[in-house]
Amino acid sequence: MLELGIEVAGTYVATIAFGILLNIPRRALNLGGWVGVIGFLLYRGIVLVGGGYVVGNLLGAVWIGLASLQVARWKHMPMILFNIPALVPLVPGGQAYQMIKYFALGQNSTAFTYLLQVVMISGSIAFGFLLSEMVNRLRQRGLRRHR
């Protein structure tokens, strides 16, 4: 339980720190941090129950896309201010580092394994954003028809 608390705190700080690096307005940092934390917790929960990294990243990205739109509407700010920093915990940086390391050491078969992981995780994040955008548009269409 302590480990999860440390991961949540680290995710929140990393998300906010990346937002500061990108010059995101102060009033967007806290909510952007929480969007990132909940997206990471969803990812982590899926991985822990055996769903795999790809499915975890996909669902985490869908959550980040959906939540970013809602927070952006609430704060009257652009959605990108929330979803770009919130993606930091999902980025496959560790796998990318291992891939480069094994290519440099000449262990190409191991490097290609990590390359495949990076491509699959990155693709699942992109597809998750695509799905969240589709859900947001369908929701907007439904609201227009309902009025």
C-alpha positions as CSV (number, residue, x, y, z in Angstrom):
1,M,0.0,0.0,0.0
2,L,2.9,2.3,0.8
3,E,4.4,1.6,-2.6
4,L,1.1,2.6,-4.4
5,G,1.0,5.8,-2.4
6,I,4.6,6.7,-3.4
7,E,3.7,5.9,-7.1
8,V,0.6,8.2,-6.9
9,A,2.6,11.0,-5.3
10,G,5.3,10.6,-7.9
11,T,2.8,10.5,-10.7
12,Y,1.2,13.7,-9.4
13,V,4.5,15.5,-9.1
14,A,5.8,14.3,-12.5
15,T,2.6,15.4,-14.2
16,I,2.6,18.9,-12.6
17,A,6.4,19.3,-13.2
18,F,5.9,18.5,-16.9
19,G,3.1,21.0,-17.0
20,I,5.4,23.6,-15.5
21,L,8.0,22.8,-18.1
22,L,5.3,23.4,-20.8
23,N,4.3,26.7,-19.2
24,I,0.8,25.6,-18.5
25,P,-1.2,28.2,-16.5
26,R,-1.2,27.6,-12.7
27,R,-4.9,27.2,-12.5
28,A,-4.7,24.1,-14.8
29,L,-1.8,22.4,-13.0
30,N,-3.7,20.8,-10.1
31,L,-6.5,19.4,-12.1
32,G,-4.1,18.2,-14.8
33,G,-2.1,16.4,-12.1
34,W,-5.3,14.6,-10.9
35,V,-6.3,13.6,-14.4
36,G,-2.9,12.1,-14.8
37,V,-3.0,10.3,-11.5
38,I,-6.4,8.7,-12.2
39,G,-5.3,7.7,-15.7
40,F,-2.2,6.1,-14.2
41,L,-4.3,4.3,-11.5
42,L,-6.5,2.9,-14.2
43,Y,-3.5,1.8,-16.1
44,R,-1.9,0.3,-13.0
45,G,-5.1,-1.5,-12.0
46,I,-5.5,-3.1,-15.4
47,V,-1.9,-4.3,-15.4
48,L,-2.3,-5.7,-11.8
49,V,-5.3,-7.8,-12.7
50,G,-3.5,-9.2,-15.7
51,G,-4.9,-7.0,-18.5
52,G,-1.4,-6.2,-19.9
53,Y,0.4,-3.0,-20.6
54,V,-1.3,-2.3,-24.0
55,V,-4.9,-2.6,-22.6
56,G,-3.9,-0.6,-19.5
57,N,-2.4,2.2,-21.6
58,L,-5.4,2.2,-23.9
59,L,-7.9,2.6,-21.1
60,G,-5.7,5.1,-19.3
61,A,-5.5,7.2,-22.5
62,V,-9.3,6.9,-23.0
63,W,-9.8,8.2,-19.4
64,I,-7.3,11.0,-19.9
65,G,-9.0,12.1,-23.1
66,L,-12.5,12.0,-21.6
67,A,-11.6,13.7,-18.4
68,S,-9.5,16.4,-20.1
69,L,-12.5,17.5,-22.1
70,Q,-14.7,17.7,-19.0
71,V,-12.1,19.6,-17.0
72,A,-11.4,21.9,-20.0
73,R,-15.1,22.8,-20.3
74,W,-15.3,23.3,-16.5
75,K,-12.3,25.6,-16.4
76,H,-13.0,27.2,-19.8
77,M,-9.5,26.3,-21.1
78,P,-8.1,24.3,-24.0
79,M,-8.2,20.5,-23.6
80,I,-4.5,20.1,-24.5
81,L,-3.5,21.9,-21.3
82,F,-4.7,18.9,-19.4
83,N,-4.2,15.9,-21.6
84,I,-0.5,16.4,-22.6
85,P,0.9,16.5,-19.1
86,A,-1.4,13.8,-17.9
87,L,0.1,11.4,-20.5
88,V,3.5,11.6,-19.0
89,P,3.0,8.6,-16.7
90,L,1.9,6.4,-19.6
91,V,4.8,7.1,-22.0
92,P,6.9,4.0,-22.5
93,G,10.2,5.7,-21.6
94,G,11.7,2.7,-19.8
95,Q,11.1,0.4,-22.7
96,A,12.6,3.0,-25.1
97,Y,15.7,3.3,-23.0
98,Q,16.1,-0.4,-22.9
99,M,15.7,-0.6,-26.6
100,I,18.4,1.9,-27.3
101,K,20.7,0.3,-24.7
102,Y,20.4,-3.2,-26.3
103,F,20.8,-1.8,-29.8
104,A,24.0,0.0,-28.6
105,L,25.2,-3.3,-27.0
106,G,24.6,-5.2,-30.3
107,Q,21.8,-7.4,-28.8
108,N,19.4,-6.8,-31.6
109,S,16.9,-9.5,-30.8
110,T,16.3,-8.2,-27.3
111,A,16.2,-4.6,-28.7
112,F,13.6,-5.6,-31.2
113,T,11.5,-7.0,-28.4
114,Y,11.6,-3.6,-26.6
115,L,10.9,-1.8,-29.9
116,L,7.8,-3.9,-30.4
117,Q,6.7,-3.0,-26.8
118,V,7.3,0.7,-27.5
119,V,5.3,0.6,-30.7
120,M,2.4,-1.3,-29.2
121,I,2.2,1.0,-26.1
122,S,2.5,4.2,-28.2
123,G,-0.2,2.9,-30.6
124,S,-2.5,2.0,-27.7
125,I,-2.1,5.5,-26.3
126,A,-2.9,7.1,-29.7
127,F,-5.8,4.8,-30.2
128,G,-7.1,5.6,-26.7
129,F,-7.1,9.3,-27.6
130,L,-8.9,8.5,-30.8
131,L,-11.6,6.5,-28.9
132,S,-12.1,9.2,-26.4
133,E,-12.5,11.8,-29.2
134,M,-15.1,9.5,-30.8
135,V,-17.0,9.1,-27.5
136,N,-16.9,12.9,-27.0
137,R,-18.3,13.6,-30.4
138,L,-21.0,10.9,-30.0
139,R,-22.0,12.4,-26.7
140,Q,-22.2,15.9,-28.2
141,R,-24.4,14.6,-31.1
142,G,-26.6,12.9,-28.6
143,L,-27.0,16.1,-26.6
144,R,-27.8,18.1,-29.7
145,R,-30.5,15.6,-30.7
146,H,-31.9,15.4,-27.2
147,R,-32.5,19.2,-27.1
